[in-house]
């Protein structure tokens, strides 16, 4: 019997919620990929990783701001 069987990953997050998070991460990466050439033209020292991180951080801040407004 082979010991190389795949085991399901248990994250503690319901499947639909995890699917949404994964899709958001994919969308964010594609947005960064699409917008990086223009950003690089303005800031040639900026790496793709830095650009992606900035977009991710902006997205997190936007979500937190939206949540804050809903709780008021």
N, C-alpha and C positions, 0 to 999 in steps of 0.2 A: 504494500500500500504506500502510495506516495505521500511524502510529508510536505509537498509544495502546494497544498490546497489554499485557496483564497478564503480568507475569513472576513465576514462583514465587519466594517468599522462601526463601533458604537461611540457616538458623539454626545448623546444625551439631548440632541436636538431632533424634534420630529422631522420626518422626511420632507414634508412640503416646505418647512421653514429652512431646512438645509439646502433644498433645491433653489429656493429664492436667493439665499446668500451666495450660492455658487454662481447663479445667473448674474447677480449684481457684480460679482468679482470679474466674470468674463466680460460683461458690458463695460466695466471700468477699464479693463486692460485694452479692449478694442478702441475705446475712446482715446486712451493715451497713445495707442499706436497710430491712430488717425491724426491726432493733434500735435504729435511730437515734431514733425518736420517744420511746421510754422514756428513752434516754440524754439527749436534748435536754431533757426535762422536768426531769431532775436537774441538768444542766449546760447552761443555755441559751447560754452563750458558745461552746460547742463546735461547730465547723462539721462538716458531713458529711465533708469531706475529712479532717479531723483524726480523726474517729471511724473512718473506713475505714482510715487509716494505722495507728491503734492496733490494730485487729483484725488487719491484715496483719502487723504486727510481732509480735503475740502468736502468730499462726500460724507464723511463721518460727521463733520461739524454741521453740515446741512441737516442730516438726520437728527442729530441731537437738538438742534434748534427747532426743528419741526415738532419733536416730542415735547420739548419745553413749552411751546406755544399751545399744544393740545391739552396740557395739564393745567393751564391757567383758567 
